[in-house]
Amino acid sequence: QYASLKQNFIMNNYKNVDFLITGDAELSLVPLIHEIQSGNCNYVHIPNLLYRTNVGVITTQDELGDINQYATPSYEGEHDIIPYISMKGCIYGCKFCALRHCSKKWQYRTADKIVEDWKLFAQKNNAKHIDVNDSTFFIPYRKIEQLLPMLKDINVTWEANARADTPFREKDIEALESVGCK
């Protein structure tokens, strides 16, 4: 996020920085590594990139990917707790928060994708708990309504952040607890 917020400052003040990825690095990092390894040095086609040349800093086009198409992070071995991110950006525009500047579009993983990922962690890593690191996991609530019945078959506990103004009803809290939300 720092690179997205301070891209001009970094490129102007740190001459030893040759490349800077902003936004969705999932779209840029692997193509950048391949281009460097090939020795072609043709970076103009790589999205979300600033790179230094002998004539100055070049900025490529901004591109947003689909968060549901990104690969699920892979962890080797057993892990009791798995960190998880199911969204990018934020629907809110709070003046005190950097998220509105770092992600150009709010996106979230579908309930189906979340369940697929959590099942994978439970099976492959013997995960017992998922620590969701989203700022607003419970929005939109229709995603949560789809997700809750699907979580009954996954034997993990989980926790997630919610805004103080999220309109939980008593029955919502009971439903969350019934599928392992701590």
C-alpha atoms as an extended CHARMM CRD file, in Angstrom:
* protein
*
       182  EXT
         1         1  GLN       CA              0.0000000000        0.0000000000        0.0000000000  PROA      1               0.0000000000
         2         2  TYR       CA              2.8540000000        2.3650000000        0.7440000000  PROA      2               0.0000000000
         3         3  ALA       CA              4.1000000000        2.1090000000       -2.8320000000  PROA      3               0.0000000000
         4         4  SER       CA              0.6260000000        2.9480000000       -4.1640000000  PROA      4               0.0000000000
         5         5  LEU       CA              0.3740000000        5.9920000000       -1.9160000000  PROA      5               0.0000000000
         6         6  LYS       CA              3.9160000000        7.2960000000       -2.3240000000  PROA      6               0.0000000000
         7         7  GLN       CA              4.8910000000        6.2000000000       -5.8250000000  PROA      7               0.0000000000
         8         8  ASN       CA              6.1680000000        9.5980000000       -7.0130000000  PROA      8               0.0000000000
         9         9  PHE       CA              8.0160000000       10.2570000000       -3.7640000000  PROA      9               0.0000000000
        10        10  ILE       CA              9.7550000000        6.8850000000       -3.9530000000  PROA      10              0.0000000000
        11        11  MET       CA             10.7730000000        7.1660000000       -7.6010000000  PROA      11              0.0000000000
        12        12  ASN       CA             11.9450000000       10.7950000000       -7.2060000000  PROA      12              0.0000000000
        13        13  ASN       CA             13.8970000000       10.3070000000       -3.9810000000  PROA      13              0.0000000000
        14        14  TYR       CA             15.2980000000        6.7900000000       -4.2300000000  PROA      14              0.0000000000
        15        15  LYS       CA             17.2850000000        6.5560000000       -7.4470000000  PROA      15              0.0000000000
        16        16  ASN       CA             18.2990000000        2.9680000000       -6.6640000000  PROA      16              0.0000000000
        17        17  VAL       CA             14.6720000000        1.8490000000       -7.0540000000  PROA      17              0.0000000000
        18        18  ASP       CA             14.2950000000        0.6450000000      -10.6330000000  PROA      18              0.0000000000
        19        19  PHE       CA             10.7750000000       -0.8250000000      -10.4410000000  PROA      19              0.0000000000
        20        20  LEU       CA              7.6920000000       -0.0760000000       -8.3990000000  PROA      20              0.0000000000
        21        21  ILE       CA              4.4270000000       -2.0160000000       -8.5760000000  PROA      21              0.0000000000
        22        22  THR       CA              1.2590000000       -0.2490000000       -7.5220000000  PROA      22              0.0000000000
        23        23  GLY       CA             -2.2630000000       -1.5930000000       -7.2580000000  PROA      23              0.0000000000
        24        24  ASP       CA             -2.7590000000       -5.2730000000       -8.0400000000  PROA      24              0.0000000000
        25        25  ALA       CA              0.6950000000       -6.8580000000       -7.8930000000  PROA      25              0.0000000000
        26        26  GLU       CA             -0.8870000000      -10.1860000000       -8.8590000000  PROA      26              0.0000000000
        27        27  LEU       CA             -1.0830000000       -8.8760000000      -12.4030000000  PROA      27              0.0000000000
        28        28  SER       CA              2.4300000000       -7.4680000000      -12.5040000000  PROA      28              0.0000000000
        29        29  LEU       CA              4.9650000000       -9.3200000000      -10.3960000000  PROA      29              0.0000000000
        30        30  VAL       CA              5.2880000000      -12.5730000000      -12.3570000000  PROA      30              0.0000000000
        31        31  PRO       CA              5.4170000000      -10.8550000000      -15.7790000000  PROA      31              0.0000000000
        32        32  LEU       CA              8.0380000000       -8.4340000000      -14.4090000000  PROA      32              0.0000000000
        33        33  ILE       CA             10.2160000000      -11.2860000000      -13.1170000000  PROA      33              0.0000000000
        34        34  HSD       CA              9.9280000000      -13.1070000000      -16.4620000000  PROA      34              0.0000000000
        35        35  GLU       CA             10.8370000000       -9.9560000000      -18.3790000000  PROA      35              0.0000000000
        36        36  ILE       CA             13.8860000000       -9.3090000000      -16.1910000000  PROA      36              0.0000000000
        37        37  GLN       CA             15.0250000000      -12.9350000000      -16.4870000000  PROA      37              0.0000000000
        38        38  SER       CA             14.6100000000      -12.9130000000      -20.2690000000  PROA      38              0.0000000000
        39        39  GLY       CA             16.7810000000       -9.8110000000      -20.5950000000  PROA      39              0.0000000000
        40        40  ASN       CA             14.3280000000       -8.2250000000      -23.0600000000  PROA      40              0.0000000000
        41        41  CYS       CA             13.6730000000       -5.1750000000      -20.8650000000  PROA      41              0.0000000000
        42        42  ASN       CA             10.3140000000       -4.5050000000      -22.5390000000  PROA      42              0.0000000000
        43        43  TYR       CA              8.2080000000       -3.4760000000      -19.5510000000  PROA      43              0.0000000000
        44        44  VAL       CA              5.6070000000       -1.2890000000      -21.2500000000  PROA      44              0.0000000000
        45        45  HSD       CA              3.0690000000       -4.1520000000      -21.4750000000  PROA      45              0.0000000000
        46        46  ILE       CA              3.2000000000       -4.9200000000      -17.7200000000  PROA      46              0.0000000000
        47        47  PRO       CA              0.3120000000       -3.2010000000      -15.8980000000  PROA      47              0.0000000000
        48        48  ASN       CA              0.5780000000       -1.2080000000      -12.6460000000  PROA      48              0.0000000000
        49        49  LEU       CA              4.3050000000       -0.6080000000      -13.0260000000  PROA      49              0.0000000000
        50        50  LEU       CA              6.6400000000        2.3510000000      -12.7350000000  PROA      50              0.0000000000
        51        51  TYR       CA             10.1460000000        1.7370000000      -14.0530000000  PROA      51              0.0000000000
        52        52  ARG       CA             13.2580000000        3.8050000000      -14.4540000000  PROA      52              0.0000000000
        53        53  THR       CA             14.9240000000        4.3850000000      -17.8280000000  PROA      53              0.0000000000
        54        54  ASN       CA             17.7840000000        6.6670000000      -18.8610000000  PROA      54              0.0000000000
        55        55  VAL       CA             15.1460000000        9.2010000000      -20.0240000000  PROA      55              0.0000000000
        56        56  GLY       CA             13.0690000000        9.1340000000      -16.8310000000  PROA      56              0.0000000000
        57        57  VAL       CA             10.3600000000        7.1730000000      -15.0720000000  PROA      57              0.0000000000
        58        58  ILE       CA              7.7760000000        5.4000000000      -17.2250000000  PROA      58              0.0000000000
        59        59  THR       CA              4.3300000000        4.5760000000      -15.8600000000  PROA      59              0.0000000000
        60        60  THR       CA              2.3660000000        1.7670000000      -17.4790000000  PROA      60              0.0000000000
        61        61  GLN       CA             -1.4180000000        1.4600000000      -17.6450000000  PROA      61              0.0000000000
        62        62  ASP       CA             -3.4430000000        0.7860000000      -14.4990000000  PROA      62              0.0000000000
        63        63  GLU       CA             -5.2740000000       -2.4980000000      -14.6140000000  PROA      63              0.0000000000
        64        64  LEU       CA             -7.6090000000       -4.1710000000      -12.1660000000  PROA      64              0.0000000000
        65        65  GLY       CA             -7.8940000000       -7.9110000000      -11.9780000000  PROA      65              0.0000000000
        66        66  ASP       CA            -10.7720000000       -9.9780000000      -10.6690000000  PROA      66              0.0000000000
        67        67  ILE       CA            -10.0720000000      -11.0130000000       -7.0740000000  PROA      67              0.0000000000
        68        68  ASN       CA            -12.0070000000      -14.2400000000       -7.6160000000  PROA      68              0.0000000000
        69        69  GLN       CA             -9.5750000000      -15.2330000000      -10.3690000000  PROA      69              0.0000000000
        70        70  TYR       CA             -6.4420000000      -14.7810000000       -8.2490000000  PROA      70              0.0000000000
        71        71  ALA       CA             -4.7860000000      -17.9100000000       -6.9460000000  PROA      71              0.0000000000
        72        72  THR       CA             -5.4120000000      -18.8150000000       -3.3440000000  PROA      72              0.0000000000
        73        73  PRO       CA             -2.2940000000      -18.3370000000       -1.2050000000  PROA      73              0.0000000000
        74        74  SER       CA             -0.5420000000      -21.6430000000       -0.6660000000  PROA      74              0.0000000000
        75        75  TYR       CA              0.9520000000      -22.6470000000        2.6640000000  PROA      75              0.0000000000
        76        76  GLU       CA              3.2360000000      -25.6430000000        3.0990000000  PROA      76              0.0000000000
        77        77  GLY       CA              2.8180000000      -27.9770000000        6.0490000000  PROA      77              0.0000000000
        78        78  GLU       CA              0.3880000000      -27.8460000000        8.9300000000  PROA      78              0.0000000000
        79        79  HSD       CA             -0.7880000000      -24.5280000000       10.3230000000  PROA      79              0.0000000000
        80        80  ASP       CA             -3.3230000000      -24.1870000000       13.1150000000  PROA      80              0.0000000000
        81        81  ILE       CA             -4.1460000000      -20.6220000000       12.0530000000  PROA      81              0.0000000000
        82        82  ILE       CA             -4.2950000000      -19.3560000000        8.4770000000  PROA      82              0.0000000000
        83        83  PRO       CA             -4.4610000000      -15.6170000000        7.6580000000  PROA      83              0.0000000000
        84        84  TYR       CA             -6.9590000000      -14.8140000000        4.9130000000  PROA      84              0.0000000000
        85        85  ILE       CA             -7.9210000000      -11.8010000000        2.8330000000  PROA      85              0.0000000000
        86        86  SER       CA            -11.1900000000      -11.9170000000        0.9140000000  PROA      86              0.0000000000
        87        87  MET       CA            -11.3930000000       -8.3310000000       -0.3180000000  PROA      87              0.0000000000
        88        88  LYS       CA             -9.4440000000       -5.4680000000       -1.7960000000  PROA      88              0.0000000000
        89        89  GLY       CA            -10.2620000000       -1.8520000000       -1.2210000000  PROA      89              0.0000000000
        90        90  CYS       CA            -13.2440000000       -0.7120000000        0.7650000000  PROA      90              0.0000000000
        91        91  ILE       CA            -16.7660000000        0.4110000000        0.0550000000  PROA      91              0.0000000000
        92        92  TYR       CA            -16.3890000000        3.3220000000        2.4750000000  PROA      92              0.0000000000
        93        93  GLY       CA            -14.3850000000        6.5040000000        1.8800000000  PROA      93              0.0000000000
        94        94  CYS       CA            -13.2340000000        7.2670000000        5.4200000000  PROA      94              0.0000000000
        95        95  LYS       CA            -10.8890000000       10.2510000000        5.4070000000  PROA      95              0.0000000000
        96        96  PHE       CA             -8.5800000000        8.6920000000        8.0160000000  PROA      96              0.0000000000
        97        97  CYS       CA             -8.0680000000        5.4130000000        6.1520000000  PROA      97              0.0000000000
        98        98  ALA       CA             -5.5080000000        4.6390000000        3.4390000000  PROA      98              0.0000000000
        99        99  LEU       CA             -7.5670000000        1.8640000000        1.8010000000  PROA      99              0.0000000000
       100       100  ARG       CA             -9.5040000000        4.3450000000       -0.3170000000  PROA      100             0.0000000000
       101       101  HSD       CA             -6.2200000000        5.4900000000       -1.8840000000  PROA      101             0.0000000000
       102       102  CYS       CA             -4.5810000000        2.1110000000       -2.3320000000  PROA      102             0.0000000000
       103       103  SER       CA             -7.2360000000        0.1970000000       -4.2090000000  PROA      103             0.0000000000
       104       104  LYS       CA             -9.0370000000        1.7820000000       -7.0840000000  PROA      104             0.0000000000
       105       105  LYS       CA            -12.0420000000       -0.5130000000       -6.8130000000  PROA      105             0.0000000000
       106       106  TRP       CA            -13.6810000000       -2.4210000000       -3.9800000000  PROA      106             0.0000000000
       107       107  GLN       CA            -13.7790000000       -6.1490000000       -4.7200000000  PROA      107             0.0000000000
       108       108  TYR       CA            -14.5850000000       -9.1790000000       -2.6160000000  PROA      108             0.0000000000
       109       109  ARG       CA            -14.3590000000      -12.9240000000       -3.0580000000  PROA      109             0.0000000000
       110       110  THR       CA            -17.6240000000      -14.7620000000       -3.5670000000  PROA      110             0.0000000000
       111       111  ALA       CA            -19.0350000000      -17.0650000000       -0.9030000000  PROA      111             0.0000000000
       112       112  ASP       CA            -18.2190000000      -20.0380000000       -3.1630000000  PROA      112             0.0000000000
       113       113  LYS       CA            -14.5740000000      -18.9540000000       -3.4680000000  PROA      113             0.0000000000
       114       114  ILE       CA            -14.2370000000      -18.3910000000        0.2940000000  PROA      114             0.0000000000
       115       115  VAL       CA            -15.6100000000      -21.8620000000        1.0270000000  PROA      115             0.0000000000
       116       116  GLU       CA            -13.3390000000      -23.4260000000       -1.5980000000  PROA      116             0.0000000000
       117       117  ASP       CA            -10.3080000000      -21.7060000000       -0.0300000000  PROA      117             0.0000000000
       118       118  TRP       CA            -11.2010000000      -22.5650000000        3.5750000000  PROA      118             0.0000000000
       119       119  LYS       CA            -11.8240000000      -26.2140000000        2.6840000000  PROA      119             0.0000000000
       120       120  LEU       CA             -8.4090000000      -26.3060000000        1.0410000000  PROA      120             0.0000000000
       121       121  PHE       CA             -6.7480000000      -24.8780000000        4.1760000000  PROA      121             0.0000000000
       122       122  ALA       CA             -8.5800000000      -27.3530000000        6.4190000000  PROA      122             0.0000000000
       123       123  GLN       CA             -7.6080000000      -30.3140000000        4.2430000000  PROA      123             0.0000000000
       124       124  LYS       CA             -4.1070000000      -29.3980000000        3.0550000000  PROA      124             0.0000000000
       125       125  ASN       CA             -2.8340000000      -27.5420000000        6.1230000000  PROA      125             0.0000000000
       126       126  ASN       CA             -4.9640000000      -29.0970000000        8.8590000000  PROA      126             0.0000000000
       127       127  ALA       CA             -6.0350000000      -25.5370000000        9.7040000000  PROA      127             0.0000000000
       128       128  LYS       CA             -8.1880000000      -25.1400000000       12.7920000000  PROA      128             0.0000000000
       129       129  HSD       CA             -8.8330000000      -21.3920000000       12.5480000000  PROA      129             0.0000000000
       130       130  ILE       CA             -9.0750000000      -18.7770000000        9.7830000000  PROA      130             0.0000000000
       131       131  ASP       CA             -8.0770000000      -15.2200000000       10.6900000000  PROA      131             0.0000000000
       132       132  VAL       CA             -9.8240000000      -12.9660000000        8.1660000000  PROA      132             0.0000000000
       133       133  ASN       CA             -7.8720000000       -9.7260000000        7.8350000000  PROA      133             0.0000000000
       134       134  ASP       CA            -10.4310000000       -7.7110000000        5.8540000000  PROA      134             0.0000000000
       135       135  SER       CA            -11.5220000000       -4.3180000000        7.1030000000  PROA      135             0.0000000000
       136       136  THR       CA            -15.1830000000       -5.0700000000        6.3320000000  PROA      136             0.0000000000
       137       137  PHE       CA            -15.6800000000       -8.8100000000        5.8340000000  PROA      137             0.0000000000
       138       138  PHE       CA            -19.4220000000       -8.6680000000        6.6020000000  PROA      138             0.0000000000
       139       139  ILE       CA            -20.2650000000       -6.4010000000        3.6740000000  PROA      139             0.0000000000
       140       140  PRO       CA            -22.2060000000       -7.0200000000        1.5210000000  PROA      140             0.0000000000
       141       141  TYR       CA            -24.4130000000       -8.9600000000        3.8540000000  PROA      141             0.0000000000
       142       142  ARG       CA            -25.9020000000      -11.0260000000        1.0020000000  PROA      142             0.0000000000
       143       143  LYS       CA            -22.4350000000      -12.6410000000        0.6740000000  PROA      143             0.0000000000
       144       144  ILE       CA            -22.5870000000      -13.5780000000        4.3710000000  PROA      144             0.0000000000
       145       145  GLU       CA            -26.1150000000      -14.9310000000        3.9630000000  PROA      145             0.0000000000
       146       146  GLN       CA            -24.8370000000      -17.1810000000        1.1600000000  PROA      146             0.0000000000
       147       147  LEU       CA            -21.6970000000      -18.1070000000        3.0780000000  PROA      147             0.0000000000
       148       148  LEU       CA            -23.1660000000      -19.1540000000        6.4370000000  PROA      148             0.0000000000
       149       149  PRO       CA            -24.9970000000      -22.3110000000        5.3300000000  PROA      149             0.0000000000
       150       150  MET       CA            -21.9570000000      -23.3460000000        3.2850000000  PROA      150             0.0000000000
       151       151  LEU       CA            -19.6320000000      -23.1530000000        6.3100000000  PROA      151             0.0000000000
       152       152  LYS       CA            -21.4680000000      -25.8240000000        8.2910000000  PROA      152             0.0000000000
       153       153  ASP       CA            -19.4650000000      -28.5960000000        6.6200000000  PROA      153             0.0000000000
       154       154  ILE       CA            -16.0420000000      -27.0220000000        7.2730000000  PROA      154             0.0000000000
       155       155  ASN       CA            -14.5700000000      -27.8510000000       10.6440000000  PROA      155             0.0000000000
       156       156  VAL       CA            -12.7460000000      -24.5600000000       11.3310000000  PROA      156             0.0000000000
       157       157  THR       CA            -13.3430000000      -21.6170000000       13.6020000000  PROA      157             0.0000000000
       158       158  TRP       CA            -12.8450000000      -18.1550000000       12.2060000000  PROA      158             0.0000000000
       159       159  GLU       CA            -12.8110000000      -14.4800000000       13.0850000000  PROA      159             0.0000000000
       160       160  ALA       CA            -13.2620000000      -11.3290000000       11.0390000000  PROA      160             0.0000000000
       161       161  ASN       CA            -13.4620000000       -7.5720000000       11.4560000000  PROA      161             0.0000000000
       162       162  ALA       CA            -16.6670000000       -5.5740000000       11.2650000000  PROA      162             0.0000000000
       163       163  ARG       CA            -17.3790000000       -1.8750000000       11.3820000000  PROA      163             0.0000000000
       164       164  ALA       CA            -19.0460000000       -0.6170000000       14.5340000000  PROA      164             0.0000000000
       165       165  ASP       CA            -22.0760000000        0.4330000000       12.4800000000  PROA      165             0.0000000000
       166       166  THR       CA            -22.6470000000       -2.9970000000       10.8970000000  PROA      166             0.0000000000
       167       167  PRO       CA            -26.3360000000       -3.7030000000       11.6010000000  PROA      167             0.0000000000
       168       168  PHE       CA            -26.1150000000       -7.1180000000       13.2520000000  PROA      168             0.0000000000
       169       169  ARG       CA            -29.2910000000       -8.5550000000       14.6990000000  PROA      169             0.0000000000
       170       170  GLU       CA            -29.3040000000      -11.0990000000       17.5260000000  PROA      170             0.0000000000
       171       171  LYS       CA            -30.1940000000      -13.8670000000       15.0510000000  PROA      171             0.0000000000
       172       172  ASP       CA            -27.2250000000      -12.8350000000       12.8600000000  PROA      172             0.0000000000
       173       173  ILE       CA            -24.8290000000      -13.1910000000       15.7770000000  PROA      173             0.0000000000
       174       174  GLU       CA            -26.2760000000      -16.5850000000       16.6680000000  PROA      174             0.0000000000
       175       175  ALA       CA            -25.9580000000      -17.7190000000       13.0410000000  PROA      175             0.0000000000
       176       176  LEU       CA            -22.3240000000      -16.5690000000       12.9160000000  PROA      176             0.0000000000
       177       177  GLU       CA            -21.5100000000      -18.3900000000       16.1500000000  PROA      177             0.0000000000
       178       178  SER       CA            -23.1790000000      -21.5650000000       14.8810000000  PROA      178             0.0000000000
       179       179  VAL       CA            -20.6860000000      -21.8070000000       11.9940000000  PROA      179             0.0000000000
       180       180  GLY       CA            -17.5500000000      -21.1450000000       14.0150000000  PROA      180             0.0000000000
       181       181  CYS       CA            -17.2540000000      -17.3530000000       14.0850000000  PROA      181             0.0000000000
       182       182  LYS       CA            -15.4020000000      -16.3290000000       17.2360000000  PROA      182             0.0000000000
